[in-house]
Amino acid sequence: IQKKSEFNPFYIEQIVQYLKENRLIRFQNGYYSLAKDSVDIPGSISDVIIARIDRLENNLKNIVQVASVCGREVEIKVLLAMLELYSPTQVAEKIGPMLEKIENEQLWNNFAEIKYIFKHALLHEAVYEMQLKARLRELHSFAARSIKLIYLGKEEKYYETAWHFDKAEMNAEAVIYYKKAGEWFKKNYENNKAVECYDKLISFLKRETDIPELI
């Protein structure tokens, strides 16, 4: 564990969870010890996390992967709306206990009953990156549509909506919302964010021939 973790507390936690979940260590006489003479630990912390995610039951694994598209912080109402689009039957089941199971797996923490926060940026990144590009594009489109409907007319959500449309490669929609976000940031004197949005618009103009008429 020392060699693999390099004394990083998060790495130690994930490796220990991996060993416990795979019954590679046992608790006896007040101490943990190896369940057999030698054990294999995946080569990197990302591999350890992916191995932990892969052993989850399919419903839990699906929820965690969908949630990862939202970012490290996951608003519960946005997640539920995305799941409604992606797998309606899952939402029809008791979603609450499944979210609690994921928390019990030491993958995320609940914050004020309105959001979940992945326990570490590396954990979030590993869950996100383990998915196919095509699936990520689809899930980003679901995230954009969910945020757009839930926060209808909320200007502070324009940038987040644009970013998800961008990741979904829905360029026309991304342009519309980057423009709205840029105007909102400019109005609120958040000049760096406004410039970022306008830079995005310029990059779309350079790549797309049908975008100018939208701007």
N, C-alpha and C positions, 0 to 999 in steps of 0.2 A: 504493500500500500504506500509506503514512504517513497519507494522508487517511482511508482506510477503517478503519484499525486504531486511530487515535488513539494510536499507540505502545504499545498493550497487547500484551505478548509473546504471549499466547494467540491474540489476533486475528491477529497477524502470522503465527504458525505455521499457522493454519487457512487464511488467504488464500493463503499460499505453497503449501500442500499442494493447494489447489483449482487454482491456476495450473499446478502441475506435473502433476496428474492429468488436466487437460484440455489438456495440451500447449500452453499459452499462453505459456510461457517455455522458453528453451533454454539449455543450458550450452555455452559455446564460448570457447576460449582462456582458460580459468580463471575465467570470469565468467558469471553468468546475465543474459540479456537477453530482451526481449519477442520472441515468435515472429512477431508482426506489429505493424503500426503502432499499433494501439490494441486494448485488450481491455476487456470488460465484466465487472465484479465484482459479484455480487449485493449488494443494498442494505444488508442487515444481516448480522451475524455468524451469526444463526440461519439466514438464507437460504443463507449459505455452507456451513454444516454440513449442512443438508438437501440441498443440491445434491451434497455429497460422499457422503452416505448413499445418495441415489437412484442414483448411478452404480455402487454395489456390485452384484455378482451377487446374484440373489434369495435364495440360501441364506444368504449373509453378512448381507444386509440384515435378513432375518427373525430371525436369531439376535440381532443388535444390538438390534432393537426389542423382542423378548421379554425380553432382559436388562435393558433400561431400566426395566421395571416393577418390578424388584427394588430399585431405588434406584441411587445412584452406585456403591456397592460391591455386587458380584454374586458370591455364593457359587456355585462351579462345580457342586456337587452339586444345589443348588436349581435352577439354570439347566437342567441336564440333565433333571431330573425334570419341569420345565415343558415343555421341548421334547418329552419323551416323550408328554405329554398333548396338546400342540398339533400337533406334526408328527412322529409316530413314525418315519416313513421317513427323516427327516433324521438322527435319532439313530442309526439303524441304519447310516448311512454313517459315514465317518471324521470324527468331530466334532473331534478334536484339531487336525488341520491347519487346519480352518476357523477355530477359535478363534485359532490362531497368525496366520492371514492377517489377521484383524481387528486383532490387536495390531500387525502390520506396517503396517496402514493408519493407525497413530497415533491410534486411537480409544480404546484402553484399555491398561493395563499389568497384567501378571500379578504377583500378590503371593503368594509362598510356595506357589505351585501349588495354593492352595485358593480363591482369589478373583481376580476382575478388578476393577479400579477405573477408571471412566471418567476420562479425562485432565483433564476440567474439568467443573464443575457445569453450565456453560452448554451444553456438548456433550451431557451426559446429558439436560438439560431439553429441548433441541431434538429429540433422537431420540424422547423420550417424547411430546412434544406433537404430533409430526407424524402420530400415529396416530388413527384414529377412536375416538370414545368407546365404542362398542359393543365394539370389539376390546380396548380397555384393560380394560373390565369383565371380559371373558372371561379375559384374561391375569392379572388380579388374583385371580380365582377359582382359576386354576391355581397361582398363587404360594401362596395360602393353603392349598390342599390339599397342595401339595408340602411346605411347611414343617411342616404338621401331621403328616404321615406320617414325614418324615425325623427330626423332633425330638419324637417322640411322648413326652408326659409331661414335656418340658423346660419348666419354668415360665417361664424367662427368654425364651422364644420366644412366649409368649402374646400380648404386645402386638403384635408384628410380624404374627402370624396374624390378630389382630382387625383391624388396620389394613388388611390386604389384603381381608378379607371386607367391611369397610366400603366400600372403594373399588369392590369388585365389586357393591355394593348388595345383598349377601346379609345383610340386617339381623339376622335371627334368630341366625345364626352369629356375626356381629360382636358382638352383645350378650353371648353366652355367653363369648366370649374376652376382651372388655373387662372383664367381671366377674372372670374368672380373673386377668387381668393386674393389675387394681386390687388384688385381694387379695394377689397376690405382691409388688407394689410396697409395699403397706402393711406387709406382714410384714418387708420388707427396709429399712424406714424411708426409702423414696424417695417422700416425701409428695407432692411436686409432680406426679410421674408418676401416683401413685394418684389424686389429685384430677382430673387430666386424664381418666383412664379413667372415673371416676364422673360427670364432666361429660358425657362421651359417652353414658353410660347414661341420664342425665336427658334429653338431647336426643332419644334414641330414644323414651323414654317419652312425650314431648310429641308426637311425630309418629305413633307407631304404636299401634294399639289392641290388637293381639294380643301385644305384647311383655311386658307386666307379668307374665303367668303364667310367663315364662321366668326372671324375676329372683328 
